[in-house]
């Protein structure tokens, strides 16, 4: 019962966040006068957000094979679109650098978390953090912060 409530809350947030259509272009290029350290930080944010969104897509895809599939289709479609947009930005020359040394521990933590804990634990953690992912990571990325 608590998973449908979480998904319903996520869907309300999703509708609020997706009021603006997503674009296929990575518009971060308008900040070309930004210092290299700020570009590095923006690139790291894109990398980390992409990893977290990819994890969300994986979790939501697994949920579609359960009785909760009717609650997941719209959020899954949104996160797949977002994942495609982030991958497109990641391929742009400005943001194609490898992750910084400061980001590597976070990426390793995500990798080890997915490998070492049960799929139910990953699912629960991801569902609980979807709001944070949408509000903090995605909105910061979308607003170029």
N, CA, C and O atoms as CSV, one atom per row, in Angstrom:
chain,resi,resn,atom,element,x,y,z
A,1,UNK,N,N,0.813,-1.196,0.000
A,1,UNK,CA,C,0.000,0.000,0.000
A,1,UNK,C,C,0.857,1.260,0.000
A,1,UNK,O,O,0.481,2.262,-0.608
A,2,UNK,N,N,2.009,1.221,0.678
A,2,UNK,CA,C,2.817,2.425,0.751
A,2,UNK,C,C,3.507,2.751,-0.567
A,2,UNK,O,O,3.792,3.921,-0.824
A,3,UNK,N,N,3.785,1.765,-1.410
A,3,UNK,CA,C,4.411,2.049,-2.697
A,3,UNK,C,C,3.458,2.823,-3.601
A,3,UNK,O,O,3.902,3.794,-4.213
A,4,UNK,N,N,2.160,2.459,-3.732
A,4,UNK,CA,C,1.266,3.276,-4.555
A,4,UNK,C,C,1.149,4.710,-4.043
A,4,UNK,O,O,1.013,5.636,-4.843
A,5,UNK,N,N,1.198,4.907,-2.731
A,5,UNK,CA,C,1.134,6.259,-2.186
A,5,UNK,C,C,2.375,7.037,-2.597
A,5,UNK,O,O,2.276,8.198,-2.993
A,6,UNK,N,N,3.548,6.405,-2.508
A,6,UNK,CA,C,4.787,7.062,-2.936
A,6,UNK,C,C,4.738,7.388,-4.418
A,6,UNK,O,O,5.139,8.474,-4.837
A,7,UNK,N,N,4.241,6.437,-5.217
A,7,UNK,CA,C,4.158,6.666,-6.655
A,7,UNK,C,C,3.159,7.764,-6.981
A,7,UNK,O,O,3.401,8.566,-7.883
A,8,UNK,N,N,2.048,7.815,-6.269
A,8,UNK,CA,C,1.067,8.876,-6.495
A,8,UNK,C,C,1.671,10.237,-6.168
A,8,UNK,O,O,1.475,11.200,-6.910
A,9,UNK,N,N,2.404,10.321,-5.059
A,9,UNK,CA,C,3.067,11.570,-4.698
A,9,UNK,C,C,4.110,11.946,-5.739
A,9,UNK,O,O,4.251,13.117,-6.092
A,10,UNK,N,N,4.844,10.944,-6.231
A,10,UNK,CA,C,5.848,11.207,-7.253
A,10,UNK,C,C,5.187,11.699,-8.539
A,10,UNK,O,O,5.719,12.588,-9.203
A,11,UNK,N,N,4.040,11.135,-8.895
A,11,UNK,CA,C,3.360,11.543,-10.120
A,11,UNK,C,C,2.878,12.985,-10.020
A,11,UNK,O,O,2.934,13.718,-11.007
A,12,UNK,N,N,2.403,13.408,-8.847
A,12,UNK,CA,C,2.004,14.801,-8.658
A,12,UNK,C,C,3.208,15.706,-8.851
A,12,UNK,O,O,3.123,16.722,-9.542
A,13,UNK,N,N,4.324,15.341,-8.246
A,13,UNK,CA,C,5.555,16.110,-8.427
A,13,UNK,C,C,5.992,16.108,-9.879
A,13,UNK,O,O,6.440,17.130,-10.400
A,14,UNK,N,N,5.865,14.970,-10.529
A,14,UNK,CA,C,6.269,14.820,-11.917
A,14,UNK,C,C,5.479,15.753,-12.813
A,14,UNK,O,O,6.051,16.398,-13.692
A,15,UNK,N,N,4.183,15.833,-12.605
A,15,UNK,CA,C,3.347,16.727,-13.400
A,15,UNK,C,C,3.756,18.170,-13.158
A,15,UNK,O,O,3.771,18.971,-14.092
A,16,UNK,N,N,4.088,18.511,-11.929
A,16,UNK,CA,C,4.522,19.856,-11.601
A,16,UNK,C,C,5.853,20.182,-12.260
A,16,UNK,O,O,6.017,21.264,-12.823
A,17,UNK,N,N,6.789,19.272,-12.196
A,17,UNK,CA,C,8.131,19.498,-12.734
A,17,UNK,C,C,8.132,19.505,-14.252
A,17,UNK,O,O,8.907,20.244,-14.859
A,18,UNK,N,N,7.288,18.705,-14.878
A,18,UNK,CA,C,7.320,18.564,-16.336
A,18,UNK,C,C,6.393,19.526,-17.046
A,18,UNK,O,O,6.014,19.277,-18.191
A,19,UNK,N,N,6.023,20.602,-16.411
A,19,UNK,CA,C,5.153,21.568,-17.062
A,19,UNK,C,C,5.829,22.200,-18.273
A,19,UNK,O,O,5.157,22.691,-19.179
A,20,UNK,N,N,7.148,22.186,-18.285
A,20,UNK,CA,C,7.881,22.739,-19.421
A,20,UNK,C,C,8.396,21.599,-20.278
A,20,UNK,O,O,8.994,20.655,-19.762
A,21,UNK,N,N,8.168,21.678,-21.593
A,21,UNK,CA,C,8.651,20.579,-22.443
A,21,UNK,C,C,10.178,20.527,-22.463
A,21,UNK,O,O,10.854,21.555,-22.405
A,22,UNK,N,N,10.692,19.326,-22.545
A,22,UNK,CA,C,12.142,19.142,-22.592
A,22,UNK,C,C,12.639,19.331,-24.006
A,22,UNK,O,O,11.938,19.034,-24.973
A,23,UNK,N,N,13.835,19.820,-24.115
A,23,UNK,CA,C,14.419,20.062,-25.428
A,23,UNK,C,C,15.477,19.018,-25.713
A,23,UNK,O,O,16.051,18.432,-24.796
A,24,UNK,N,N,15.730,18.790,-26.984
A,24,UNK,CA,C,16.720,17.804,-27.390
A,24,UNK,C,C,18.136,18.372,-27.354
A,24,UNK,O,O,19.098,17.608,-27.431
A,25,UNK,N,N,18.287,19.667,-27.239
A,25,UNK,CA,C,19.616,20.269,-27.265
A,25,UNK,C,C,20.103,20.528,-25.848
A,25,UNK,O,O,19.319,20.760,-24.928
A,26,UNK,N,N,21.394,20.481,-25.704
A,26,UNK,CA,C,21.989,20.799,-24.417
A,26,UNK,C,C,22.284,22.296,-24.421
A,26,UNK,O,O,23.238,22.739,-25.062
A,27,UNK,N,N,21.488,23.059,-23.725
A,27,UNK,CA,C,21.593,24.510,-23.775
A,27,UNK,C,C,22.603,25.076,-22.787
A,27,UNK,O,O,22.632,26.283,-22.547
A,28,UNK,N,N,23.420,24.220,-22.221
A,28,UNK,CA,C,24.451,24.694,-21.308
A,28,UNK,C,C,25.500,25.522,-22.052
A,28,UNK,O,O,26.268,26.250,-21.423
A,29,UNK,N,N,25.541,25.421,-23.367
A,29,UNK,CA,C,26.568,26.114,-24.143
A,29,UNK,C,C,26.445,27.631,-24.053
A,29,UNK,O,O,27.408,28.332,-24.365
A,30,UNK,N,N,25.310,28.158,-23.644
A,30,UNK,CA,C,25.193,29.610,-23.551
A,30,UNK,C,C,26.025,30.171,-22.397
A,30,UNK,O,O,26.128,31.388,-22.248
A,31,UNK,N,N,26.609,29.312,-21.594
A,31,UNK,CA,C,27.448,29.730,-20.477
A,31,UNK,C,C,28.926,29.549,-20.796
A,31,UNK,O,O,29.706,29.165,-19.925
A,32,UNK,N,N,29.309,29.817,-22.009
A,32,UNK,CA,C,30.701,29.590,-22.421
A,32,UNK,C,C,31.691,30.482,-21.686
A,32,UNK,O,O,32.875,30.155,-21.607
A,33,UNK,N,N,31.226,31.593,-21.151
A,33,UNK,CA,C,32.140,32.477,-20.432
A,33,UNK,C,C,32.337,32.051,-18.978
A,33,UNK,O,O,33.037,32.724,-18.221
A,34,UNK,N,N,31.731,30.957,-18.594
A,34,UNK,CA,C,31.865,30.451,-17.229
A,34,UNK,C,C,33.276,29.908,-17.040
A,34,UNK,O,O,33.876,29.378,-17.975
A,35,UNK,N,N,33.797,30.042,-15.832
A,35,UNK,CA,C,35.155,29.577,-15.563
A,35,UNK,C,C,35.251,28.060,-15.721
A,35,UNK,O,O,34.250,27.359,-15.569
A,36,UNK,N,N,36.457,27.542,-16.028
A,36,UNK,CA,C,36.638,26.097,-16.191
A,36,UNK,C,C,36.225,25.284,-14.969
A,36,UNK,O,O,35.712,24.174,-15.114
A,37,UNK,N,N,36.440,25.818,-13.765
A,37,UNK,CA,C,36.037,25.058,-12.574
A,37,UNK,C,C,34.513,24.951,-12.483
A,37,UNK,O,O,33.982,23.933,-12.040
A,38,UNK,N,N,33.814,26.009,-12.905
A,38,UNK,CA,C,32.349,25.952,-12.904
A,38,UNK,C,C,31.839,24.998,-13.972
A,38,UNK,O,O,30.841,24.308,-13.764
A,39,UNK,N,N,32.517,24.954,-15.115
A,39,UNK,CA,C,32.146,24.003,-16.162
A,39,UNK,C,C,32.379,22.588,-15.653
A,39,UNK,O,O,31.563,21.697,-15.887
A,40,UNK,N,N,33.486,22.385,-14.961
A,40,UNK,CA,C,33.775,21.067,-14.393
A,40,UNK,C,C,32.654,20.651,-13.432
A,40,UNK,O,O,32.202,19.506,-13.452
A,41,UNK,N,N,32.215,21.594,-12.593
A,41,UNK,CA,C,31.134,21.301,-11.650
A,41,UNK,C,C,29.838,20.983,-12.395
A,41,UNK,O,O,29.119,20.062,-12.009
A,42,UNK,N,N,29.533,21.728,-13.451
A,42,UNK,CA,C,28.319,21.461,-14.233
A,42,UNK,C,C,28.413,20.105,-14.915
A,42,UNK,O,O,27.433,19.362,-14.972
A,43,UNK,N,N,29.587,19.787,-15.429
A,43,UNK,CA,C,29.788,18.493,-16.075
A,43,UNK,C,C,29.615,17.357,-15.070
A,43,UNK,O,O,28.986,16.344,-15.375
A,44,UNK,N,N,30.170,17.527,-13.880
A,44,UNK,CA,C,30.013,16.514,-12.832
A,44,UNK,C,C,28.548,16.359,-12.433
A,44,UNK,O,O,28.084,15.246,-12.189
A,45,UNK,N,N,27.823,17.472,-12.367
A,45,UNK,CA,C,26.400,17.391,-12.017
A,45,UNK,C,C,25.642,16.605,-13.080
A,45,UNK,O,O,24.773,15.797,-12.751
A,46,UNK,N,N,25.960,16.831,-14.344
A,46,UNK,CA,C,25.304,16.091,-15.428
A,46,UNK,C,C,25.614,14.602,-15.296
A,46,UNK,O,O,24.724,13.764,-15.438
A,47,UNK,N,N,26.867,14.279,-15.028
A,47,UNK,CA,C,27.269,12.870,-14.904
A,47,UNK,C,C,26.522,12.203,-13.749
A,47,UNK,O,O,25.947,11.127,-13.918
A,48,UNK,N,N,26.531,12.836,-12.586
A,48,UNK,CA,C,25.876,12.249,-11.416
A,48,UNK,C,C,24.362,12.156,-11.616
A,48,UNK,O,O,23.749,11.147,-11.266
A,49,UNK,N,N,23.767,13.193,-12.171
A,49,UNK,CA,C,22.325,13.164,-12.423
A,49,UNK,C,C,21.985,12.075,-13.421
A,49,UNK,O,O,20.981,11.381,-13.260
A,50,UNK,N,N,22.805,11.912,-14.451
A,50,UNK,CA,C,22.573,10.851,-15.434
A,50,UNK,C,C,22.630,9.480,-14.771
A,50,UNK,O,O,21.792,8.624,-15.052
A,51,UNK,N,N,23.606,9.263,-13.897
A,51,UNK,CA,C,23.705,7.975,-13.202
A,51,UNK,C,C,22.475,7.713,-12.337
A,51,UNK,O,O,21.939,6.605,-12.325
A,52,UNK,N,N,22.041,8.729,-11.623
A,52,UNK,CA,C,20.867,8.556,-10.753
A,52,UNK,C,C,19.588,8.367,-11.560
A,52,UNK,O,O,18.726,7.576,-11.177
A,53,UNK,N,N,19.457,9.086,-12.672
A,53,UNK,CA,C,18.274,8.927,-13.525
A,53,UNK,C,C,18.275,7.544,-14.163
A,53,UNK,O,O,17.222,6.917,-14.279
A,54,UNK,N,N,19.444,7.059,-14.580
A,54,UNK,CA,C,19.542,5.714,-15.148
A,54,UNK,C,C,19.107,4.673,-14.119
A,54,UNK,O,O,18.412,3.714,-14.454
A,55,UNK,N,N,19.517,4.866,-12.873
A,55,UNK,CA,C,19.090,3.949,-11.818
A,55,UNK,C,C,17.569,4.022,-11.642
A,55,UNK,O,O,16.917,2.995,-11.455
A,56,UNK,N,N,17.012,5.217,-11.699
A,56,UNK,CA,C,15.555,5.368,-11.570
A,56,UNK,C,C,14.833,4.661,-12.709
A,56,UNK,O,O,13.813,4.010,-12.485
A,57,UNK,N,N,15.354,4.781,-13.929
A,57,UNK,CA,C,14.749,4.099,-15.081
A,57,UNK,C,C,14.788,2.592,-14.872
A,57,UNK,O,O,13.802,1.902,-15.131
A,58,UNK,N,N,15.912,2.083,-14.407
A,58,UNK,CA,C,16.026,0.637,-14.157
A,58,UNK,C,C,15.010,0.174,-13.113
A,58,UNK,O,O,14.345,-0.846,-13.298
A,59,UNK,N,N,14.893,0.918,-12.028
A,59,UNK,CA,C,13.955,0.547,-10.962
A,59,UNK,C,C,12.519,0.619,-11.467
A,59,UNK,O,O,11.733,-0.301,-11.239
A,60,UNK,N,N,12.174,1.705,-12.151
A,60,UNK,CA,C,10.802,1.849,-12.651
A,60,UNK,C,C,10.484,0.808,-13.717
A,60,UNK,O,O,9.344,0.353,-13.813
A,61,UNK,N,N,11.472,0.427,-14.514
A,61,UNK,CA,C,11.266,-0.629,-15.509
A,61,UNK,C,C,10.958,-1.947,-14.813
A,61,UNK,O,O,10.080,-2.690,-15.251
A,62,UNK,N,N,11.667,-2.239,-13.744
A,62,UNK,CA,C,11.395,-3.469,-12.987
A,62,UNK,C,C,10.009,-3.440,-12.346
A,62,UNK,O,O,9.357,-4.477,-12.227
A,63,UNK,N,N,9.562,-2.265,-11.936
A,63,UNK,CA,C,8.240,-2.153,-11.319
A,63,UNK,C,C,7.143,-2.378,-12.358
A,63,UNK,O,O,6.053,-2.835,-12.012
A,64,UNK,N,N,7.416,-2.063,-13.624
A,64,UNK,CA,C,6.387,-2.252,-14.655
A,64,UNK,C,C,6.024,-3.714,-14.823
A,64,UNK,O,O,4.990,-4.034,-15.408
A,65,UNK,N,N,6.856,-4.596,-14.320
A,65,UNK,CA,C,6.570,-6.025,-14.393
A,65,UNK,C,C,5.787,-6.499,-13.166
A,65,UNK,O,O,5.623,-7.701,-12.961
A,66,UNK,N,N,5.310,-5.562,-12.357
A,66,UNK,CA,C,4.561,-5.903,-11.148
A,66,UNK,C,C,3.128,-5.373,-11.271
A,66,UNK,O,O,2.795,-4.712,-12.255
A,67,UNK,N,N,2.294,-5.656,-10.291
A,67,UNK,CA,C,0.918,-5.139,-10.322
A,67,UNK,C,C,0.835,-3.606,-10.279
A,67,UNK,O,O,-0.227,-3.038,-10.537
A,68,UNK,N,N,1.934,-2.944,-9.959
A,68,UNK,CA,C,1.941,-1.481,-9.867
A,68,UNK,C,C,2.193,-0.798,-11.205
A,68,UNK,O,O,2.357,0.422,-11.251
A,69,UNK,N,N,2.226,-1.557,-12.290
A,69,UNK,CA,C,2.623,-1.016,-13.585
A,69,UNK,C,C,1.771,0.164,-14.031
A,69,UNK,O,O,2.277,1.053,-14.715
A,70,UNK,N,N,0.500,0.197,-13.666
A,70,UNK,CA,C,-0.361,1.299,-14.086
A,70,UNK,C,C,0.065,2.627,-13.461
A,70,UNK,O,O,-0.205,3.685,-14.030
A,71,UNK,N,N,0.726,2.592,-12.305
A,71,UNK,CA,C,1.181,3.811,-11.639
A,71,UNK,C,C,2.535,4.292,-12.163
A,71,UNK,O,O,2.941,5.422,-11.890
A,72,UNK,N,N,3.218,3.458,-12.898
A,72,UNK,CA,C,4.610,3.713,-13.245
A,72,UNK,C,C,4.796,4.206,-14.674
A,72,UNK,O,O,5.836,4.791,-14.977
A,73,UNK,N,N,3.857,3.999,-15.540
A,73,UNK,CA,C,4.078,4.273,-16.960
A,73,UNK,C,C,4.429,5.730,-17.242
A,73,UNK,O,O,5.366,5.986,-17.998
A,74,UNK,N,N,3.719,6.687,-16.665
A,74,UNK,CA,C,4.026,8.095,-16.921
A,74,UNK,C,C,5.374,8.507,-16.324
A,74,UNK,O,O,6.172,9.127,-17.027
A,75,UNK,N,N,5.661,8.188,-15.053
A,75,UNK,CA,C,6.990,8.530,-14.528
A,75,UNK,C,C,8.121,7.855,-15.312
A,75,UNK,O,O,9.170,8.459,-15.533
A,76,UNK,N,N,7.908,6.608,-15.729
A,76,UNK,CA,C,8.941,5.906,-16.491
A,76,UNK,C,C,9.191,6.607,-17.819
A,76,UNK,O,O,10.340,6.765,-18.231
A,77,UNK,N,N,8.135,7.025,-18.483
A,77,UNK,CA,C,8.285,7.743,-19.751
A,77,UNK,C,C,9.058,9.043,-19.545
A,77,UNK,O,O,9.936,9.382,-20.339
A,78,UNK,N,N,8.730,9.770,-18.475
A,78,UNK,CA,C,9.435,11.010,-18.166
A,78,UNK,C,C,10.922,10.753,-17.916
A,78,UNK,O,O,11.774,11.439,-18.481
A,79,UNK,N,N,11.235,9.770,-17.075
A,79,UNK,CA,C,12.635,9.503,-16.742
A,79,UNK,C,C,13.411,8.974,-17.944
A,79,UNK,O,O,14.604,9.254,-18.065
A,80,UNK,N,N,12.781,8.229,-18.822
A,80,UNK,CA,C,13.467,7.788,-20.046
A,80,UNK,C,C,13.792,8.977,-20.941
A,80,UNK,O,O,14.883,9.057,-21.505
A,81,UNK,N,N,12.847,9.894,-21.068
A,81,UNK,CA,C,13.086,11.098,-21.860
A,81,UNK,C,C,14.209,11.930,-21.244
A,81,UNK,O,O,15.084,12.430,-21.950
A,82,UNK,N,N,14.173,12.070,-19.933
A,82,UNK,CA,C,15.215,12.810,-19.229
A,82,UNK,C,C,16.572,12.134,-19.405
A,82,UNK,O,O,17.582,12.809,-19.608
A,83,UNK,N,N,16.599,10.821,-19.330
A,83,UNK,CA,C,17.843,10.076,-19.525
A,83,UNK,C,C,18.400,10.331,-20.927
A,83,UNK,O,O,19.604,10.533,-21.087
A,84,UNK,N,N,17.537,10.323,-21.936
A,84,UNK,CA,C,17.980,10.615,-23.304
A,84,UNK,C,C,18.542,12.026,-23.414
A,84,UNK,O,O,19.577,12.233,-24.049
A,85,UNK,N,N,17.868,13.002,-22.800
A,85,UNK,CA,C,18.352,14.382,-22.830
A,85,UNK,C,C,19.716,14.507,-22.157
A,85,UNK,O,O,20.609,15.180,-22.672
A,86,UNK,N,N,19.873,13.861,-21.014
A,86,UNK,CA,C,21.153,13.923,-20.302
A,86,UNK,C,C,22.264,13.245,-21.096
A,86,UNK,O,O,23.393,13.736,-21.122
A,87,UNK,N,N,21.959,12.132,-21.740
A,87,UNK,CA,C,22.965,11.461,-22.569
A,87,UNK,C,C,23.369,12.348,-23.734
A,87,UNK,O,O,24.537,12.386,-24.121
A,88,UNK,N,N,22.397,13.060,-24.293
A,88,UNK,CA,C,22.695,13.971,-25.396
A,88,UNK,C,C,23.639,15.081,-24.920
A,88,UNK,O,O,24.612,15.406,-25.600
A,89,UNK,N,N,23.352,15.655,-23.761
A,89,UNK,CA,C,24.230,16.690,-23.203
A,89,UNK,C,C,25.612,16.123,-22.899
A,89,UNK,O,O,26.626,16.781,-23.132
A,90,UNK,N,N,25.646,14.925,-22.388
A,90,UNK,CA,C,26.915,14.279,-22.016
A,90,UNK,C,C,27.811,14.071,-23.227
A,90,UNK,O,O,29.035,14.061,-23.099
A,91,UNK,N,N,27.208,13.904,-24.408
A,91,UNK,CA,C,27.983,13.706,-25.633
A,91,UNK,C,C,28.509,15.014,-26.207
A,91,UNK,O,O,29.391,14.999,-27.065
A,92,UNK,N,N,27.983,16.143,-25.748
A,92,UNK,CA,C,28.448,17.419,-26.281
A,92,UNK,C,C,29.906,17.626,-25.870
A,92,UNK,O,O,30.307,17.194,-24.789
A,93,UNK,N,N,30.700,18.277,-26.711
A,93,UNK,CA,C,32.137,18.440,-26.420
A,93,UNK,C,C,32.426,19.126,-25.085
A,93,UNK,O,O,33.421,18.815,-24.430
A,94,UNK,N,N,31.573,20.045,-24.687
A,94,UNK,CA,C,31.814,20.793,-23.461
A,94,UNK,C,C,31.690,19.927,-22.212
A,94,UNK,O,O,32.309,20.223,-21.190
A,95,UNK,N,N,30.890,18.852,-22.286
A,95,UNK,CA,C,30.617,18.037,-21.110
A,95,UNK,C,C,31.001,16.579,-21.293
A,95,UNK,O,O,30.443,15.706,-20.629
A,96,UNK,N,N,31.931,16.307,-22.170
A,96,UNK,CA,C,32.323,14.923,-22.436
A,96,UNK,C,C,33.554,14.483,-21.648
A,96,UNK,O,O,34.023,13.357,-21.816
A,97,UNK,N,N,34.077,15.350,-20.798
A,97,UNK,CA,C,35.242,14.993,-19.989
A,97,UNK,C,C,34.895,13.867,-19.019
A,97,UNK,O,O,33.735,13.701,-18.644
A,98,UNK,N,N,35.901,13.096,-18.617
A,98,UNK,CA,C,35.648,12.061,-17.602
A,98,UNK,C,C,35.293,12.715,-16.268
A,98,UNK,O,O,35.570,13.897,-16.064
A,99,UNK,N,N,34.692,11.963,-15.373
A,99,UNK,CA,C,34.335,12.516,-14.060
A,99,UNK,C,C,35.571,13.004,-13.303
A,99,UNK,O,O,36.662,12.456,-13.455
A,100,UNK,N,N,35.383,14.031,-12.494
A,100,UNK,CA,C,36.487,14.556,-11.691
A,100,UNK,C,C,36.814,13.594,-10.555
A,100,UNK,O,O,36.051,12.674,-10.260
A,101,UNK,N,N,37.957,13.824,-9.927
A,101,UNK,CA,C,38.361,13.001,-8.790
A,101,UNK,C,C,37.394,13.158,-7.615
A,101,UNK,O,O,37.206,12.224,-6.836
A,102,UNK,N,N,36.779,14.339,-7.487
A,102,UNK,CA,C,35.824,14.558,-6.402
A,102,UNK,C,C,34.538,13.763,-6.620
A,102,UNK,O,O,33.874,13.386,-5.655
A,103,UNK,N,N,34.183,13.504,-7.879
A,103,UNK,CA,C,32.939,12.791,-8.179
A,103,UNK,C,C,33.102,11.276,-8.122
A,103,UNK,O,O,32.130,10.565,-7.867
A,104,UNK,N,N,34.291,10.777,-8.351
A,104,UNK,CA,C,34.504,9.326,-8.432
A,104,UNK,C,C,34.013,8.552,-7.200
A,104,UNK,O,O,33.406,7.494,-7.369
A,105,UNK,N,N,34.247,9.027,-5.977
A,105,UNK,CA,C,33.722,8.275,-4.826
A,105,UNK,C,C,32.194,8.134,-4.852
A,105,UNK,O,O,31.662,7.099,-4.453
A,106,UNK,N,N,31.499,9.158,-5.315
A,106,UNK,CA,C,30.039,9.099,-5.392
A,106,UNK,C,C,29.595,8.080,-6.435
A,106,UNK,O,O,28.664,7.308,-6.209
A,107,UNK,N,N,30.270,8.089,-7.573
A,107,UNK,CA,C,29.920,7.131,-8.628
A,107,UNK,C,C,30.216,5.702,-8.175
A,107,UNK,O,O,29.438,4.786,-8.441
A,108,UNK,N,N,31.343,5.520,-7.492
A,108,UNK,CA,C,31.676,4.190,-6.965
A,108,UNK,C,C,30.662,3.743,-5.918
A,108,UNK,O,O,30.294,2.569,-5.861
A,109,UNK,N,N,30.215,4.680,-5.095
A,109,UNK,CA,C,29.205,4.346,-4.086
A,109,UNK,C,C,27.914,3.855,-4.760
A,109,UNK,O,O,27.338,2.852,-4.336
A,110,UNK,N,N,27.466,4.549,-5.790
A,110,UNK,CA,C,26.258,4.116,-6.505
A,110,UNK,C,C,26.441,2.731,-7.109
A,110,UNK,O,O,25.547,1.887,-7.039
A,111,UNK,N,N,27.605,2.509,-7.701
A,111,UNK,CA,C,27.877,1.214,-8.330
A,111,UNK,C,C,27.867,0.089,-7.289
A,111,UNK,O,O,27.227,-0.944,-7.485
A,112,UNK,N,N,28.575,0.303,-6.194
A,112,UNK,CA,C,28.647,-0.723,-5.146
A,112,UNK,C,C,27.285,-0.940,-4.487
A,112,UNK,O,O,26.937,-2.066,-4.132
A,113,UNK,N,N,26.529,0.123,-4.327
A,113,UNK,CA,C,25.197,0.004,-3.742
A,113,UNK,C,C,24.321,-0.908,-4.600
A,113,UNK,O,O,23.637,-1.788,-4.078
A,114,UNK,N,N,24.345,-0.697,-5.899
A,114,UNK,CA,C,23.520,-1.518,-6.798
A,114,UNK,C,C,23.973,-2.969,-6.818
A,114,UNK,O,O,23.155,-3.877,-6.968
A,115,UNK,N,N,25.271,-3.189,-6.668
A,115,UNK,CA,C,25.812,-4.548,-6.739
A,115,UNK,C,C,25.653,-5.322,-5.429
A,115,UNK,O,O,25.497,-6.543,-5.452
A,116,UNK,N,N,25.690,-4.634,-4.300
A,116,UNK,CA,C,25.795,-5.331,-3.016
A,116,UNK,C,C,24.499,-5.453,-2.223
A,116,UNK,O,O,24.432,-6.250,-1.287
A,117,UNK,N,N,23.486,-4.696,-2.565
A,117,UNK,CA,C,22.242,-4.790,-1.796
A,117,UNK,C,C,21.162,-5.448,-2.641
A,117,UNK,O,O,21.287,-5.548,-3.862
A,118,UNK,N,N,20.117,-5.888,-1.989
A,118,UNK,CA,C,19.040,-6.579,-2.700
A,118,UNK,C,C,18.318,-5.616,-3.639
A,118,UNK,O,O,18.331,-4.401,-3.439
A,119,UNK,N,N,17.693,-6.181,-4.659
A,119,UNK,CA,C,16.956,-5.342,-5.607
A,119,UNK,C,C,15.798,-4.628,-4.913
A,119,UNK,O,O,15.446,-3.511,-5.293
A,120,UNK,N,N,15.207,-5.253,-3.909
A,120,UNK,CA,C,14.121,-4.605,-3.155
A,120,UNK,C,C,14.645,-3.389,-2.397
A,120,UNK,O,O,13.968,-2.364,-2.317
A,121,UNK,N,N,15.839,-3.502,-1.848
A,121,UNK,CA,C,16.447,-2.383,-1.132
A,121,UNK,C,C,16.758,-1.242,-2.100
A,121,UNK,O,O,16.514,-0.077,-1.784
A,122,UNK,N,N,17.291,-1.568,-3.271
A,122,UNK,CA,C,17.573,-0.547,-4.289
A,122,UNK,C,C,16.270,0.130,-4.695
A,122,UNK,O,O,16.206,1.354,-4.812
A,123,UNK,N,N,15.232,-0.675,-4.908
A,123,UNK,CA,C,13.933,-0.128,-5.306
A,123,UNK,C,C,13.391,0.817,-4.236
A,123,UNK,O,O,12.960,1.925,-4.551
A,124,UNK,N,N,13.411,0.394,-2.992
A,124,UNK,CA,C,12.908,1.238,-1.906
A,124,UNK,C,C,13.709,2.534,-1.794
A,124,UNK,O,O,13.130,3.613,-1.660
A,125,UNK,N,N,15.024,2.432,-1.848
A,125,UNK,CA,C,15.873,3.618,-1.742
A,125,UNK,C,C,15.628,4.565,-2.910
A,125,UNK,O,O,15.576,5.782,-2.729
A,126,UNK,N,N,15.478,4.007,-4.109
A,126,UNK,CA,C,15.259,4.840,-5.283
A,126,UNK,C,C,13.901,5.520,-5.219
A,126,UNK,O,O,13.791,6.708,-5.522
A,127,UNK,N,N,12.872,4.788,-4.832
A,127,UNK,CA,C,11.539,5.392,-4.735
A,127,UNK,C,C,11.513,6.512,-3.702
A,127,UNK,O,O,10.859,7.535,-3.906
A,128,UNK,N,N,12.224,6.320,-2.594
A,128,UNK,CA,C,12.278,7.362,-1.571
A,128,UNK,C,C,13.081,8.580,-2.024
A,128,UNK,O,O,12.841,9.688,-1.545
A,129,UNK,N,N,14.015,8.390,-2.927
A,129,UNK,CA,C,14.858,9.511,-3.344
A,129,UNK,C,C,14.427,10.138,-4.662
A,129,UNK,O,O,15.091,11.059,-5.138
A,130,UNK,N,N,13.344,9.675,-5.266
A,130,UNK,CA,C,12.905,10.258,-6.540
A,130,UNK,C,C,12.551,11.734,-6.405
A,130,UNK,O,O,12.856,12.530,-7.293
A,131,UNK,N,N,11.920,12.099,-5.317
A,131,UNK,CA,C,11.569,13.502,-5.104
A,131,UNK,C,C,12.826,14.350,-5.026
A,131,UNK,O,O,12.904,15.409,-5.649
A,132,UNK,N,N,13.804,13.893,-4.268
A,132,UNK,CA,C,15.069,14.615,-4.165
A,132,UNK,C,C,15.746,14.689,-5.526
A,132,UNK,O,O,16.286,15.732,-5.896
A,133,UNK,N,N,15.719,13.604,-6.264
A,133,UNK,CA,C,16.325,13.577,-7.594
A,133,UNK,C,C,15.665,14.611,-8.492
A,133,UNK,O,O,16.352,15.364,-9.182
A,134,UNK,N,N,14.344,14.654,-8.490
A,134,UNK,CA,C,13.636,15.608,-9.336
A,134,UNK,C,C,13.870,17.042,-8.900
A,134,UNK,O,O,14.144,17.908,-9.731
A,135,UNK,N,N,13.765,17.300,-7.614
A,135,UNK,CA,C,13.838,18.677,-7.134
A,135,UNK,C,C,15.266,19.201,-7.134
A,135,UNK,O,O,15.523,20.289,-7.649
A,136,UNK,N,N,16.188,18.453,-6.570
A,136,UNK,CA,C,17.550,18.963,-6.421
A,136,UNK,C,C,18.375,18.789,-7.687
A,136,UNK,O,O,18.869,19.770,-8.242
A,137,UNK,N,N,18.529,17.561,-8.148
A,137,UNK,CA,C,19.432,17.305,-9.266
A,137,UNK,C,C,18.867,17.775,-10.598
A,137,UNK,O,O,19.516,18.533,-11.318
A,138,UNK,N,N,17.669,17.330,-10.924
A,138,UNK,CA,C,17.116,17.642,-12.239
A,138,UNK,C,C,16.802,19.123,-12.366
A,138,UNK,O,O,17.113,19.730,-13.391
A,139,UNK,N,N,16.195,19.718,-11.350
A,139,UNK,CA,C,15.869,21.138,-11.431
A,139,UNK,C,C,17.130,21.997,-11.473
A,139,UNK,O,O,17.165,22.988,-12.202
A,140,UNK,N,N,18.162,21.646,-10.715
A,140,UNK,CA,C,19.424,22.389,-10.786
A,140,UNK,C,C,20.031,22.277,-12.173
A,140,UNK,O,O,20.518,23.260,-12.731
A,141,UNK,N,N,19.999,21.066,-12.726
A,141,UNK,CA,C,20.538,20.871,-14.068
A,141,UNK,C,C,19.717,21.656,-15.076
A,141,UNK,O,O,20.281,22.334,-15.934
A,142,UNK,N,N,18.393,21.578,-14.989
A,142,UNK,CA,C,17.520,22.264,-15.940
A,142,UNK,C,C,17.651,23.778,-15.831
A,142,UNK,O,O,17.525,24.488,-16.828
A,143,UNK,N,N,17.904,24.275,-14.618
A,143,UNK,CA,C,18.042,25.715,-14.407
A,143,UNK,C,C,19.484,26.185,-14.518
A,143,UNK,O,O,19.769,27.358,-14.278
A,144,UNK,N,N,20.397,25.288,-14.878
A,144,UNK,CA,C,21.822,25.602,-15.079
A,144,UNK,C,C,22.476,26.114,-13.816
A,144,UNK,O,O,23.330,26.998,-13.878
A,145,UNK,N,N,22.093,25.578,-12.668
A,145,UNK,CA,C,22.692,26.018,-11.400
A,145,UNK,C,C,23.877,25.158,-11.060
A,145,UNK,O,O,24.518,25.368,-10.030
